[in-house]
Amino acid sequence: MAQYYDYREKKSYKELDFRCVQCDWRGSGEQATDGEDTPDGFSLHCPKCNHYLDWIDFRVSFEDLVVFGSVEDRVFDFAGHSD
């Protein structure tokens, strides 16, 4: 399941705890390794064995952004859309 930035709790993937099912490494998203990048997000991998941990999704619902996002979040999101 993809991890999203939690605007309600102001937590990013870097603050979340992960566990590798392959080698049992445990740590925060900040300690994990970035993998494949796309415009929508990137994969997160175990720093010990490089096993896939999760997908970090950059997308956020417009409603969450308006209600919970900072002014900077809103400016960035509006600037990034060409709708």
N, C-alpha and C positions, 0 to 999 in steps of 0.2 A: 504494500500500500504506500502511496506517495505521501511524503511529509510536506506540509504547507507551512508557510510562516503563519503563526498564530497571532493575529492582530488583537485578539481579546486578551491574551496573556502576555503579549509582547515577547514571545519566545521564538527564537530562530532554531533551525536544525542544529546549530552549533551547541546549543544548550541541552538538547535531547540526548538520552542515553541509548546506545545501540549495543547489540550483541551479535557476534558472528556465529552462525550455526555450524560453520565448517571447522573453525579452530577454537571457538569459545572465547575469543577476544571480547572484552567489554570496555566501552569508553564512550566519550561524548562525540557528537558530530564534528566538533572542532578537531578532535584527534584523528578522525577518519580521513581517508584519502578521496579526493575528487576523481571522478571517472569521466565518462563520456558527457560532453556538453552539447546542448541543443538550445535554440532560442527560448524554449519553455522551461528548461531546468537542466539538471545534471544527475548522474548516478553517483552514489556514495559507496566506497569500498573499504574493506577491512585493511588497516595499515600493516597487519601482520602477514596475511596470506592473500590479499587482494580479492577476496570473495565479495560478490555484490551484496550490499547491505540494504539499500533503499534508493528510491528515486526522490530527489528534492525538486519540487515543482515551484517555479517562479510565479506561476499564475495565482491570482487571488480573485475572489468574487468581488464585483463592483460594490455590492452592498457592504461587505466586510471592510473594504477599503474606505468607503465614505464614513461608516460608523466608527471604526476602530483605528484607522490609519492616521498617521501624523500628516501635517501639512506637506512635508517633504515626500512622503509616500504618495500622496494624491497628485502632486505636481509631476513626479516621476512617472506614475501610471498614465496620467493624461497625456504627457509628452510622448510616451512610448506607443500610444495607440493612434492609428491613422483611420479609424472608423468614420 
